[in-house]
Amino acid sequence: KEVFFDYNFKGIYGEVNEEFIKPNPEAIYRITNLYNIKLSEYLLVGDSEVDTETCRNAEIISVSCTWGFRDKDYLKTFKPDYLIDKPLDLLKIVERNCR
C-alpha cells in the first residue's frame, strides 16, 4: 500500500547550489514562501546533526532518521524533536504536526 499518497507534499528538496547550505535556514524560508506554507506546518527529515541544527535555526520540527549518515546514539546527542527508526514512523509525526 502506498501510504504516503494521502499527504500533500509540496516538494522534496536537496542542495542546489552553495548559496544556502545547511545549517543556513534561508532555503527553508524560500520554500515556505514559494508554497505559502507556515513554518509551524513544516518539518525536515534528515540524518545528521547539521539537519537538526538547520531546523533549530529555522524554528521548525526536526526529524532525525537512524538509518542514514549518523547512528542513533550520535543523533540523540543533538536532541532532535523526533528520532525515528523506520520510514513509516514518520506517518505518526506528520499526522500529529502537519495536517
C-alpha positions, 0 to 999 in steps of 0.5 A: 500500500502506498501510504504516503499518497494521502499527504500533500507534499509540496516538494522534496528538496536537496542542495542546489547550489552553495548559496544556502547550505545547511545549517543556513535556514534561508532555503527553508524560508524560500520554500515556505514562501514559494508554497505559502506554507507556515513554518509551524506546518513544516518539518525536515527529515534528515540524518545528521546533526547539521539537519537538526541544527538547520531546523533549530535555526529555522524554528521548525520540527526536526526529524532525525532518521537512524538509518542514514549518515549518523547512528542513533546514539550520535543523533540523540546527542543533538536532541532532535524533536523526533528520532525515528527508526523506520520510514513509516514512523514518520506517518505518526509525526506528520499526522500529529504536526502537519495536517 
